[in-house]
Amino acid sequence: MRRACCHRASARPGARAALTAVAALLTTVGATPAVAADTVELPVVRSLLAPGEACATASGRSAEAEPWTVRALGLSRAWSLDEGAGVTVAVVGTGVGTDVPGLAGRVRALGDAGEDCVGHGSFAAGVIAGARIEGVGPAGVAPRARILAVRGTDERGAATPGRVAAGIRAAVDAGAGVVYVGQALATGKKELTEAVAHATAGDALVVAPAAPDALAEDRDSPGGYAPAAPWYWPAAVPGVVAVTDFGPDGGRPANAPGVRGADLAAPGDAVVSTGPKGAGHYLGSGASLAAAQVAGAAALVRAQHPGMTAAGTARQLTGAAYPATPPRLDPYAAMTAVLDGGPGGVPEAAPAQVAAPAPDGPRDRALLVAGICGGLVLLLAGVGVALPRGRARRWRPAGDD
């Protein structure tokens, strides 16, 4: 078994400010002494395991304080409207553990996707739909949404375009309204474009990271980032909501490569969520976790507006976002904003039909009749006032005694 270790801010250049900020927000159970300013005592979630590395296991520590991401997204306001009940979000990735209290009773797995050796899929599922539990700080963006676990990688987290494409198709065929993909692949344009077309035909919204997360295996690159590719798939496919990340300080790590084509930015650095089993928590960072936040927000929008299409949901998320480059996710605004043409871009009503003007002759005759009638009404009104007053003053015609 891999031992749950501590994550030091110095382990990832450029992340010290983010993790120091989060350390002030987290209280861990059983931490003796208290959490130091430069150490967050939660195990770190991985997206890929090295050969021979043991599977992730339950974390022995739980976060009690509300993480910065909950406040950054204004989730308390969004939850006052809806919590995502009735919407199914597919997690296409390493699998989702079925022994996670925060997801209890709301996970359905296809095939062997109910086992998560890596832990990344379970972590993302907690970000999307982790329940609000008394005394536990972290919660998912849509805490009452359902999770559909779909295998998109092998047991150790390695993904191929074929695996991810098959996972997207399977998720749509199983009824998911939102499909979260945890991988950003440098190849696979054809397969993944066809898979997204299948999702569009099935009215399912695909959400994916615009770039890969940092990997510990990329030791030759600053901060663990692999050399950037021109585009990443499926995020680059039209119709997919492509997401990048930011941290508690509002920015990305200084050493992170640039991201092209992102539709939205969301909290993705120093995120706290569930492990593959048990009630403990893990810590993670990267665009894949920001994409999980957006997938949860998509579930809130679709729950709030059950008749809205996937395309309309995407427009709500991007059109109501906080103006920035790229725009920043605002779940409450996405749930409540009425964009041009109505919610989700759907017209609220057909344009009013104005009748053609009538010919001048009939119009003139109508005006004449209306004028005569109006004069008679005024005359009668005057008589009605004058007669009672005349009687009261004993008025008589001229010449009478």
C-alpha positions in Angstrom: 0.0 0.0 0.0 1.2 3.5 -0.8 1.7 5.5 2.4 -0.4 8.7 2.6 2.3 11.4 2.6 2.3 15.1 3.1 2.3 17.6 0.3 4.8 20.4 0.7 4.4 23.7 -1.2 8.0 23.5 -2.2 7.3 20.2 -4.1 5.9 22.2 -7.0 7.6 25.5 -8.0 5.2 28.3 -8.3 2.5 26.7 -6.1 3.7 27.9 -2.7 1.4 30.9 -2.5 -1.6 28.8 -3.5 -0.9 26.1 -1.0 -0.1 28.5 1.8 -3.4 30.2 1.3 -5.2 26.8 1.4 -3.3 25.8 4.6 -5.0 28.7 6.4 -8.4 27.4 5.3 -7.9 23.7 6.1 -8.2 22.0 9.5 -7.2 18.4 9.5 -8.4 15.7 11.9 -5.6 14.1 13.9 -3.0 16.7 12.8 -0.5 17.0 15.7 0.9 19.6 15.9 -1.2 22.0 14.0 -0.8 22.3 10.2 2.3 24.3 9.4 2.0 27.3 7.1 4.0 25.6 4.3 2.6 22.1 4.6 -0.9 20.8 3.8 -1.2 17.4 5.5 -3.3 15.7 2.9 -2.2 13.0 0.4 -1.9 14.2 -3.1 -4.1 12.8 -5.8 -2.4 11.5 -9.0 -3.7 11.2 -12.5 -1.2 8.5 -13.6 0.6 5.9 -11.5 4.2 4.8 -12.3 4.8 1.1 -13.1 4.9 -0.9 -9.9 3.4 2.0 -7.8 0.7 0.8 -5.3 -2.9 1.8 -5.8 -4.2 4.9 -4.0 -6.0 4.0 -0.7 -8.2 5.8 1.8 -6.9 9.0 3.2 -6.5 9.1 7.0 -7.2 12.8 7.2 -10.4 14.8 6.6 -10.8 18.5 6.0 -13.2 20.2 8.3 -13.0 23.8 7.1 -14.8 25.0 3.9 -12.2 25.1 1.1 -11.5 28.3 -0.8 -13.2 26.9 -3.9 -16.7 26.9 -2.3 -16.5 30.6 -1.6 -14.8 31.5 -4.8 -17.7 30.0 -6.8 -20.4 31.4 -4.6 -21.9 28.0 -4.1 -24.1 28.9 -1.2 -26.1 31.2 -3.5 -26.3 28.6 -6.2 -27.4 25.9 -3.7 -30.3 28.1 -2.6 -31.8 27.5 -6.1 -30.8 23.9 -6.9 -28.3 21.2 -6.0 -28.3 19.2 -9.2 -30.9 16.5 -8.3 -32.1 14.5 -11.3 -29.0 15.2 -13.5 -26.5 12.4 -14.3 -22.9 13.5 -14.8 -20.6 10.9 -16.4 -17.0 10.8 -15.2 -14.8 9.4 -18.0 -11.5 8.6 -16.4 -9.8 6.2 -14.0 -13.1 5.0 -12.4 -15.0 6.1 -9.3 -14.9 4.2 -6.0 -18.3 3.1 -4.8 -17.1 3.1 -1.1 -17.1 6.9 -0.7 -19.5 8.3 1.9 -19.9 11.6 0.1 -21.1 9.8 -3.0 -23.1 7.0 -1.3 -26.1 5.8 -3.3 -25.5 8.1 -6.2 -22.8 6.2 -8.2 -23.5 3.8 -11.1 -20.6 2.2 -12.7 -20.3 0.7 -16.2 -18.2 -2.4 -16.4 -15.2 -2.3 -14.1 -15.4 1.5 -13.6 -16.5 1.0 -10.0 -12.8 0.4 -9.1 -10.4 3.3 -9.0 -6.8 2.4 -8.4 -5.4 5.8 -9.3 -7.9 7.9 -7.3 -8.3 10.7 -9.9 -11.8 9.8 -11.1 -13.1 9.5 -7.5 -11.5 12.9 -6.7 -13.2 14.5 -9.7 -16.5 12.9 -8.8 -16.3 14.5 -5.4 -15.6 17.9 -6.9 -18.6 17.5 -9.1 -21.2 15.9 -6.7 -19.7 15.3 -3.2 -22.5 15.6 -0.6 -22.8 18.4 1.9 -22.0 16.6 5.2 -22.2 18.2 8.7 -18.7 18.8 10.0 -17.0 18.2 6.7 -15.8 21.3 4.7 -15.5 20.1 1.1 -18.6 19.5 -1.0 -19.3 19.1 -4.7 -20.6 21.8 -6.9 -23.8 19.8 -7.5 -24.1 17.8 -4.3 -27.3 16.0 -5.3 -26.4 15.1 -8.8 -25.8 11.4 -9.8 -22.5 10.1 -11.0 -22.0 7.6 -13.9 -18.5 6.0 -13.6 -17.1 5.2 -17.1 -13.7 3.8 -17.8 -11.6 6.1 -20.0 -8.1 4.9 -19.0 -6.4 1.6 -18.1 -6.1 0.6 -14.4 -3.1 2.9 -13.9 -4.5 6.0 -15.6 -3.0 5.8 -19.0 -5.4 7.1 -21.6 -5.7 6.7 -25.4 -8.0 8.5 -27.9 -9.8 5.2 -28.5 -10.5 4.6 -24.8 -11.7 8.1 -24.2 -13.8 8.2 -27.3 -15.4 4.9 -26.3 -16.0 6.2 -22.8 -17.8 9.3 -24.2 -20.1 7.2 -26.4 -20.9 4.8 -23.5 -21.7 7.7 -21.2 -24.1 9.2 -23.7 -25.8 5.9 -24.4 -26.3 5.3 -20.7 -28.2 8.6 -20.4 -25.7 11.1 -19.0 -26.7 14.8 -19.5 -23.1 16.0 -18.8 -20.0 14.1 -19.7 -16.8 15.1 -17.8 -13.5 13.9 -19.4 -10.5 14.1 -17.2 -7.9 13.7 -19.9 -6.3 16.2 -22.3 -4.7 14.3 -25.2 -2.3 15.7 -27.8 -3.6 13.3 -30.5 -7.0 11.7 -31.4 -8.7 14.5 -33.3 -10.7 12.2 -35.6 -11.9 9.7 -32.9 -12.7 12.3 -30.4 -14.5 14.6 -32.8 -16.8 11.8 -33.8 -17.4 10.9 -30.2 -18.3 14.5 -29.4 -20.7 14.5 -32.4 -22.4 11.4 -30.8 -22.7 13.4 -27.6 -24.2 16.4 -29.4 -26.7 14.1 -31.1 -27.7 12.7 -27.7 -28.0 16.2 -26.1 -25.1 15.6 -23.7 -22.7 18.4 -22.9 -19.0 17.4 -22.9 -16.6 19.3 -20.5 -12.8 18.7 -20.7 -9.5 20.3 -19.6 -7.9 22.6 -22.1 -4.4 21.2 -21.1 -3.0 18.3 -19.1 -2.2 18.5 -15.4 1.4 18.5 -14.2 2.8 15.0 -13.8 5.5 14.0 -11.4 7.0 11.9 -14.1 7.9 14.9 -16.3 11.0 15.6 -14.4 12.8 17.3 -17.3 10.2 20.0 -17.5 9.8 22.9 -15.1 7.1 22.2 -12.5 6.4 18.7 -13.9 4.6 20.0 -17.0 5.1 18.1 -20.3 6.0 20.2 -23.4 2.9 21.9 -24.6 1.1 20.6 -27.7 -0.7 23.0 -30.2 -4.1 21.6 -29.2 -5.5 19.1 -26.8 -8.5 16.8 -27.4 -11.4 16.5 -26.8 -11.3 20.1 -25.5 -10.4 21.4 -28.9 -13.5 19.9 -30.5 -16.2 22.5 -31.3 -19.1 22.1 -28.8 -16.9 21.0 -25.9 -16.5 23.4 -23.0 -12.7 23.6 -22.6 -11.6 24.7 -19.1 -8.4 26.0 -17.6 -7.5 26.5 -14.0 -6.6 29.2 -11.4 -5.6 29.1 -7.8 -6.5 31.0 -4.6 -4.4 34.0 -5.7 -6.4 34.3 -8.9 -3.6 33.1 -11.2 -2.0 30.0 -12.6 1.5 28.8 -11.5 4.2 31.1 -13.0 5.9 28.1 -14.6 2.7 26.6 -16.2 2.6 26.7 -20.0 0.1 28.8 -21.8 -3.4 27.4 -22.6 -5.0 27.9 -26.0 -8.7 27.9 -26.7 -10.1 27.8 -23.1 -13.8 28.7 -22.9 -13.8 29.1 -19.1 -11.5 29.2 -16.1 -12.4 27.7 -12.8 -10.7 26.9 -9.4 -8.3 24.1 -10.1 -5.3 24.6 -7.9 -5.1 23.4 -4.3 -8.5 21.7 -4.6 -9.7 19.4 -1.8 -11.9 16.4 -2.5 -12.6 12.7 -1.8 -10.3 9.7 -2.3 -11.1 6.4 -4.0 -12.6 5.0 -0.7 -13.3 6.1 2.8 -14.3 9.5 4.2 -10.8 11.1 4.1 -9.7 13.8 1.7 -7.0 14.4 -0.9 -5.4 17.5 -2.4 -5.0 18.1 -6.1 -4.3 20.7 -8.7 -4.7 21.1 -12.5 -7.0 22.0 -15.3 -8.7 18.6 -15.0 -10.1 19.6 -11.6 -11.2 23.0 -12.9 -13.1 21.1 -15.6 -14.8 19.0 -12.8 -16.0 22.3 -11.3 -17.6 23.3 -14.6 -19.2 19.9 -15.0 -20.8 20.3 -11.6 -22.0 23.8 -12.6 -23.5 22.3 -15.8 -25.5 19.9 -13.7 -26.8 22.8 -11.7 -27.9 24.6 -14.8 -29.6 21.6 -16.3 -31.4 20.9 -13.0 -32.6 24.5 -12.8 -33.7 24.5 -16.4 -34.8 20.9 -17.2 -35.9 21.8 -20.8 -32.6 23.5 -21.7 -30.5 21.8 -24.3 -26.8 21.0 -23.9 -25.9 23.8 -26.3 -28.0 26.2 -24.3 -26.3 25.0 -21.1 -22.9 25.7 -22.6 -24.1 29.2 -23.5 -25.4 29.9 -20.0 -22.0 28.8 -18.5 -19.9 30.9 -20.8 -22.2 33.9 -21.5 -22.9 34.5 -17.8 -19.4 34.0 -16.6 -17.4 36.7 -14.9 -15.6 38.8 -17.6 -11.9 37.9 -17.8 -9.6 36.2 -20.2 -10.8 33.5 -20.3 -14.1 34.2 -18.5 -14.4 32.8 -15.0 -17.1 30.4 -13.9 -20.1 31.8 -12.0 -22.6 29.0 -11.2 -25.3 31.3 -9.7 -25.2 33.7 -12.7 -25.3 30.7 -15.1 -28.4 29.5 -13.3 -30.2 32.8 -13.3 -29.0 34.9 -16.2 -31.4 35.6 -19.1 -29.2 36.1 -22.2 -30.1 37.7 -25.4 -32.8 35.6 -27.0 -33.9 34.1 -23.6 -32.4 31.5 -21.3 -29.7 29.5 -23.1 -30.2 31.5 -26.2 -33.7 30.1 -26.9 -36.1 32.9 -27.9 -38.7 33.5 -25.2 -41.5 34.3 -27.7 -42.1 34.7 -31.4 -41.8 38.2 -32.8 -45.1 40.1 -32.7 -46.9 40.2 -36.1 -48.0 43.8 -37.1 -51.0 44.0 -39.4 -50.7 45.9 -42.7 -52.2 49.4 -42.7 -55.8 49.7 -44.0 -56.6 51.7 -47.2 -57.1 55.4 -46.7 -60.8 55.4 -47.7 -62.1 53.1 -45.0 -59.8 54.8 -42.5 -61.3 58.2 -43.3 -64.9 56.9 -43.0 -64.0 55.3 -39.7 -62.6 58.6 -38.4 -65.7 60.5 -39.4 -68.1 58.0 -37.7 -65.9 58.1 -34.6 -66.0 61.9 -34.5 -69.8 62.0 -34.8 -70.3 59.4 -32.1 -67.9 61.3 -29.8 -69.9 64.5 -30.3 -73.2 62.9 -29.5 -71.7 61.5 -26.3 -70.5 64.9 -25.2 -73.9 66.5 -26.0 -75.8 63.9 -24.0 -73.4 64.3 -21.1 -74.0 68.1 -21.1 -77.8 67.6 -21.1 -77.5 65.2 -18.3 -75.7 67.8 -16.2 -77.8 70.8 -17.2 -81.3 69.4 -16.7 -81.0 68.5 -13.0 -79.4 71.9 -12.2 -82.2 73.7 -14.1 -84.9 72.0 -12.2 -83.2 72.8 -8.9 -83.3 76.5 -9.9 -87.0 76.2 -11.1 -85.9 77.1 -14.7 -88.8 77.7 -17.2 -88.9 78.6 -20.8 -89.0 82.3 -21.7 -92.6 83.8 -21.6 -94.0 81.6 -18.8 -95.5 83.2 -15.7 
